Amino acid sequence: MVNRVFKAMDRSGALVEFELKVPGLAEDNEGDRHYRVAYSKALKEGVFPREKLREIMREHEMWTLDDDNAMKKAVGQIAVSQMELKNAETEGNDEKCAKVAKQMAEARRRMWELFLVQQSVYMNSAEGVAELIKVDAIMAASVIVKGTNTRYWKDYSEYVKERDLNAKSTVYSEVAKVQMALLDEVRKGIFAEYAEAKYLRSAQDRIIDREIEEQVAKTLNEKVEKALEKANPPKKKRRKNGEVASQSNQS
């Protein structure tokens, strides 16, 4: 279990013990308020909402019907494999369990690749920008001084100023490490609950985050290149007399 207590230099440069407490209703409500403000601001600044981005993605083939179908196929394969795994377990067929588990892991990996490709674009939507600020605001509101059990940053504005301008303070960098460790713990917990997890003993059989990230980055780059080529097709060369090179000379 991740330790939520940590030490860091406060805004005055003093070493203080802090805790990232579990967010309650008040912190969640504060995050929601900042989400609404950030969403409105993003729209005013010209950031597209998610639905508009979805249209643009389809228009430039950043996300196609083939991608939709591939996603549905992967999800469907997981569902079928779950039934096959359950039957194999009932039969006590360990060899078949291992085989089906590997197939399920491959389908789940494909599903995550497609999902992350889609979400990588959506992160730049007005909703995506607002959601990041909401998470940040909830984290900031949940940091307390351990000795006094009081909130460290009085509001989100104070948190942003200290984070961006105060070179002495290390509270943000330290609490960010705790937050990442907590998220990683949740991720590992989710994986452990997958039906196929107990049959995937080797590291090669498990979903490897780095490989998924690399594949997502590669896929996104390929889609961006195709979209740019479609938006800016190569111009045809012209001869000196002004005729298009591909055209034959007419007498």
Residue pairs with C-beta under 8 A, 6 or more apart in sequence:
1 185
2 178
2 181
2 182
2 185
3 178
4 19
4 20
4 21
4 22
4 178
4 182
5 17
5 18
5 19
5 146
6 17
6 18
6 19
6 20
6 174
6 175
6 177
6 178
7 15
7 16
7 17
7 18
7 174
8 15
8 16
8 18
8 169
8 170
8 171
8 173
8 174
8 175
9 15
9 16
9 168
9 169
9 170
9 171
10 16
10 152
10 169
10 171
11 162
11 166
11 168
11 169
11 171
12 168
13 168
13 169
16 145
16 146
16 147
17 145
17 146
17 147
18 143
18 144
18 145
18 146
18 152
18 171
18 174
18 175
19 143
19 144
19 146
20 139
20 142
20 143
20 175
20 178
20 179
20 182
21 142
21 143
21 144
22 142
23 31
23 138
23 141
23 142
26 141
27 138
27 141
27 142
28 138
30 137
30 138
30 141
30 156
31 134
31 135
31 137
31 138
31 141
32 134
33 137
34 130
34 133
34 134
34 137
34 156
35 130
35 131
35 133
35 134
35 137
36 130
38 129
38 130
38 133
38 134
39 126
39 127
39 129
39 130
42 126
42 129
42 130
43 49
43 126
47 124
47 125
47 126
47 129
48 56
48 125
48 126
49 125
49 126
49 127
50 122
50 125
50 126
50 127
50 128
52 125
53 121
53 122
53 124
53 125
54 63
56 62
57 63
57 118
57 121
58 64
60 227
60 230
60 231
61 223
61 226
61 227
61 230
62 121
62 223
62 224
62 227
63 117
63 118
63 121
67 114
67 117
67 118
70 110
70 114
71 111
71 114
71 115
74 107
74 108
74 110
74 111
74 114
75 111
77 103
77 104
77 107
78 104
78 107
78 108
78 111
81 100
81 101
81 103
81 104
81 107
81 196
82 104
82 195
84 96
84 100
85 97
85 100
85 101
85 104
85 195
85 196
86 195
88 96
88 97
88 100
89 97
97 199
98 199
100 196
101 195
101 196
101 199
101 200
101 205
102 196
102 199
102 200
102 205
104 194
104 195
104 196
105 194
105 196
105 200
105 205
105 206
105 207
108 194
108 196
108 207
109 207
109 212
112 207
112 212
113 212
113 215
113 216
113 219
116 212
116 213
116 216
117 216
117 219
117 220
117 223
120 216
120 220
121 220
122 128
123 129
123 132
136 156
136 159
137 156
137 159
139 175
139 179
140 153
140 156
140 159
141 151
141 153
141 156
143 151
143 152
143 153
143 171
143 175
144 150
144 151
144 152
145 151
145 152
152 171
153 159
153 162
159 172
162 169
162 171
162 172
163 169
163 172
191 197
191 206
191 207
200 206
236 244
236 245
236 246
237 244
237 245
238 244
238 245
239 245
243 249
